[in-house]
Amino acid sequence: MRKTSILLAALASIALGPVGQAFAEPVRNVVIVHGALADGSGWRKVFDRLTAKGFKVTVVQPPMTSLEDDVAATKRILDQQDGPSVLVGHSYGGMIVTEAGTADNVAGLVYVAAFQPDAGETLLDLAGKTPAATKAIMATKDDYLFLDPAAFAADFAADIPADEARFMAHSQVYPAKAAFETKITAPAWKSRKSWALIATDDRAIHPDLMRDMAKRAGSEPVEVKASHAVFMSQPAAVADLIEKAATTLSD
């Protein structure tokens, strides 16, 4: 009888799909994982908006040396949270949160102009399906990637002040090319509720690719007219979506 009950419970969980984790307390932790090329400091305005509403916000600074290292850095921060968290990923950060988001204390996922891979997919696999507008990604001699500073403003941050875009172009975080070639093993969006912000003027990830990935994952989509740096140009829209996710997961 006990084995039958366990089997029925397992089948029920499969049938329900990604309904999110059940927690006895509201979701008040937000863990943000930045993407490649720009570090976590650009999330200050989102941080300020969410902390003003009582959320505990932590921004992960992954080393960008490998997907494995970046996932480990994210889980290190998740381990420090007291209670359930919303895990947020931007750009390549979407790869990281997809792999790290199966942690027991992750209640749901928010993808912000981000990749949403399935099992066995790499970032390069996805980017190749619907190529982005930018043609300015380059590699160093030791296989780290960067965006040509001359194209950075137009292709990454077209809707933020020129002086900020110029500084970002010359303070890039270089990801290892190997990280973009690493396959996802267990996508968290298959067992967690998720939301996806699609930046409609994005030149780093094609908006149609973001729409397709969100649809496949069953993510609730929100479209915002913005560049890839939407977290800087439209911080209110980004913060509102994260708050909506946390509120929904707390109901």
C-alpha positions as CSV (number, residue, x, y, z in Angstrom):
1,M,0.0,0.0,0.0
2,R,2.8,2.4,0.9
3,K,4.6,1.7,-2.4
4,T,1.4,2.4,-4.3
5,S,0.9,5.7,-2.5
6,I,4.5,6.8,-3.3
7,L,4.0,5.9,-7.0
8,L,0.7,7.8,-7.2
9,A,2.3,10.9,-5.6
10,A,5.2,10.7,-8.1
11,L,2.9,10.4,-11.1
12,A,0.8,13.3,-9.8
13,S,3.9,15.5,-9.6
14,I,4.9,14.7,-13.1
15,A,1.4,15.4,-14.4
16,L,1.2,18.8,-12.7
17,G,4.5,20.0,-14.4
18,P,6.4,23.1,-13.4
19,V,4.1,24.4,-10.6
20,G,6.9,25.5,-8.4
21,Q,8.1,24.5,-5.0
22,A,5.7,24.6,-2.0
23,F,7.0,26.7,0.9
24,A,5.3,27.6,4.2
25,E,6.6,31.2,4.0
26,P,6.5,34.1,1.5
27,V,9.2,34.5,-1.0
28,R,11.3,37.5,0.0
29,N,14.7,36.6,-1.3
30,V,15.9,37.6,-4.8
31,V,19.1,36.2,-6.2
32,I,20.3,37.8,-9.4
33,V,22.9,36.3,-11.8
34,H,24.3,38.7,-14.3
35,G,25.2,37.7,-17.8
36,A,28.4,37.9,-19.8
37,L,30.2,41.2,-20.7
38,A,28.6,43.3,-17.9
39,D,29.0,42.7,-14.2
40,G,26.5,42.9,-11.4
41,S,26.9,46.6,-10.7
42,G,24.5,47.4,-13.5
43,W,21.7,45.9,-11.4
44,R,21.9,48.7,-8.7
45,K,18.6,50.4,-9.7
46,V,16.8,47.0,-9.7
47,F,18.4,46.2,-6.4
48,D,17.3,49.6,-4.9
49,R,13.7,49.2,-6.0
50,L,13.3,45.7,-4.7
51,T,15.1,46.3,-1.3
52,A,12.8,49.4,-0.8
53,K,9.9,47.0,-1.0
54,G,11.4,44.7,1.7
55,F,13.1,42.1,-0.5
56,K,16.5,40.7,0.4
57,V,18.5,41.0,-2.8
58,T,21.8,39.4,-3.6
59,V,23.7,39.8,-6.8
60,V,26.0,36.8,-7.8
61,Q,29.3,37.7,-9.4
62,P,30.1,34.4,-11.3
63,P,33.7,34.0,-12.4
64,M,32.8,33.2,-16.0
65,T,35.5,30.6,-16.2
66,S,33.2,27.7,-16.9
67,L,29.5,26.9,-16.6
68,E,30.3,24.6,-13.8
69,D,32.1,27.3,-11.8
70,D,29.3,29.8,-12.5
71,V,26.7,27.4,-11.2
72,A,28.8,26.7,-8.1
73,A,29.1,30.4,-7.4
74,T,25.3,30.8,-7.7
75,K,24.6,27.8,-5.4
76,R,27.0,29.3,-2.9
77,I,24.8,32.4,-2.7
78,L,21.6,30.3,-2.6
79,D,23.0,28.4,0.3
80,Q,23.2,31.6,2.3
81,Q,19.6,32.5,1.9
82,D,17.1,32.1,4.8
83,G,14.0,30.8,3.1
84,P,12.9,30.5,-0.5
85,S,14.3,32.6,-3.3
86,V,13.4,33.9,-6.8
87,L,16.4,33.2,-9.0
88,V,16.9,35.8,-11.8
89,G,19.2,35.4,-14.8
90,H,20.2,37.8,-17.5
91,S,21.7,36.7,-20.9
92,Y,24.2,33.9,-20.3
93,G,23.0,34.1,-16.7
94,G,19.9,32.3,-18.0
95,M,22.1,29.3,-18.7
96,I,23.4,29.5,-15.1
97,V,20.0,29.8,-13.4
98,T,18.6,27.0,-15.5
99,E,21.3,24.6,-14.1
100,A,21.4,26.1,-10.6
101,G,17.7,26.6,-10.2
102,T,17.0,23.0,-9.2
103,A,18.3,23.8,-5.7
104,D,15.7,23.0,-3.0
105,N,15.2,26.6,-1.9
106,V,14.5,28.0,-5.4
107,A,10.8,28.8,-5.7
108,G,10.8,30.1,-9.3
109,L,12.8,31.6,-12.1
110,V,12.9,35.0,-13.9
111,Y,14.7,35.2,-17.2
112,V,15.6,38.8,-18.2
113,A,16.7,39.0,-21.9
114,A,18.2,35.6,-21.3
115,F,18.8,32.2,-22.8
116,Q,16.4,29.4,-21.6
117,P,18.1,26.1,-22.6
118,D,16.7,22.6,-22.6
119,A,18.7,19.5,-21.6
120,G,21.6,18.9,-23.9
121,E,21.6,22.4,-25.4
122,T,24.5,24.9,-25.2
123,L,24.3,28.7,-25.5
124,L,26.0,28.4,-29.0
125,D,23.3,25.9,-30.0
126,L,20.5,28.3,-29.1
127,A,22.2,31.4,-30.6
128,G,22.8,29.5,-33.8
129,K,19.1,28.8,-34.2
130,T,18.1,32.5,-34.6
131,P,21.3,34.6,-34.8
132,A,21.3,37.9,-33.1
133,A,21.9,41.2,-34.9
134,T,25.3,41.7,-33.5
135,K,28.3,40.5,-35.5
136,A,30.9,41.9,-33.1
137,I,31.6,39.1,-30.6
138,M,35.3,38.4,-30.7
139,A,37.7,36.0,-29.0
140,T,41.0,36.4,-27.3
141,K,44.0,34.1,-28.0
142,D,43.1,32.0,-25.0
143,D,39.4,31.7,-26.0
144,Y,37.7,34.2,-23.8
145,L,34.9,36.3,-25.5
146,F,34.2,40.0,-25.6
147,L,32.1,42.5,-27.6
148,D,34.1,44.9,-29.8
149,P,34.1,48.1,-27.8
150,A,33.3,50.1,-31.0
151,A,30.0,48.2,-31.3
152,F,29.2,47.8,-27.6
153,A,26.8,50.8,-27.3
154,A,24.8,49.9,-30.4
155,D,24.6,46.1,-29.8
156,F,24.4,45.9,-26.1
157,A,23.3,49.2,-24.5
158,A,21.7,51.4,-27.1
159,D,19.2,53.0,-24.7
160,I,21.4,54.0,-21.8
161,P,23.5,57.2,-21.7
162,A,26.5,57.2,-24.0
163,D,29.0,57.7,-21.2
164,E,27.7,54.7,-19.3
165,A,27.8,52.6,-22.4
166,R,31.3,53.7,-23.1
167,F,32.4,52.7,-19.6
168,M,30.7,49.3,-19.9
169,A,32.5,48.7,-23.2
170,H,35.8,49.1,-21.5
171,S,35.0,47.2,-18.3
172,Q,33.6,44.0,-19.8
173,V,33.5,40.7,-18.0
174,Y,35.0,38.2,-20.5
175,P,33.4,34.7,-20.4
176,A,35.3,31.6,-21.3
177,K,34.2,30.3,-24.7
178,A,34.0,26.8,-23.1
179,A,31.1,28.0,-20.9
180,F,29.1,28.8,-24.1
181,E,29.8,25.2,-25.4
182,T,28.7,23.4,-22.2
183,K,25.4,21.4,-22.3
184,I,22.7,21.8,-19.7
185,T,21.8,18.7,-17.8
186,A,18.6,19.3,-15.8
187,P,16.6,22.4,-16.8
188,A,15.1,24.0,-13.7
189,W,12.2,25.5,-15.6
190,K,10.8,22.0,-16.0
191,S,10.1,21.8,-12.3
192,R,9.7,25.5,-11.4
193,K,7.4,28.3,-12.4
194,S,9.1,30.8,-14.6
195,W,8.7,34.3,-16.2
196,A,10.5,35.8,-19.2
197,L,11.2,39.4,-20.0
198,I,11.8,39.9,-23.7
199,A,13.7,43.0,-24.7
200,T,12.2,43.8,-28.1
201,D,15.1,45.9,-29.4
202,D,17.7,43.4,-28.2
203,R,20.7,42.9,-30.6
204,A,22.6,40.4,-28.5
205,I,19.8,37.8,-28.3
206,H,17.2,37.7,-31.1
207,P,13.8,38.7,-29.6
208,D,12.1,35.9,-31.6
209,L,14.5,33.4,-30.0
210,M,13.5,34.7,-26.6
211,R,9.9,34.3,-27.5
212,D,10.4,30.7,-28.7
213,M,12.4,29.7,-25.6
214,A,9.8,31.2,-23.3
215,K,6.9,29.5,-25.1
216,R,8.7,26.1,-24.9
217,A,9.4,26.6,-21.2
218,G,5.9,27.6,-20.4
219,S,7.2,30.9,-19.0
220,E,4.9,33.9,-18.5
221,P,6.2,36.4,-21.0
222,V,6.5,40.2,-20.7
223,E,7.7,42.3,-23.6
224,V,9.6,45.6,-23.0
225,K,10.9,47.9,-25.6
226,A,14.6,48.0,-24.6
227,S,18.1,46.9,-25.5
228,H,20.0,43.9,-24.0
229,A,20.8,46.2,-21.1
230,V,17.1,46.4,-20.1
231,F,18.1,45.9,-16.4
232,M,19.7,49.4,-16.7
233,S,17.4,51.2,-19.1
234,Q,14.1,49.8,-17.7
235,P,14.8,48.9,-14.1
236,A,11.2,49.5,-13.0
237,A,9.9,47.0,-15.5
238,V,12.5,44.4,-14.5
239,A,11.9,45.0,-10.8
240,D,8.1,44.8,-11.3
241,L,8.4,41.4,-13.0
242,I,10.6,40.0,-10.2
243,E,8.1,41.3,-7.6
244,K,5.2,39.8,-9.5
245,A,7.0,36.4,-9.6
246,A,7.7,36.5,-5.9
247,T,4.1,37.6,-5.1
248,T,2.7,34.8,-7.3
249,L,4.9,32.2,-5.7
250,S,3.9,33.4,-2.2
251,D,0.2,32.9,-2.9
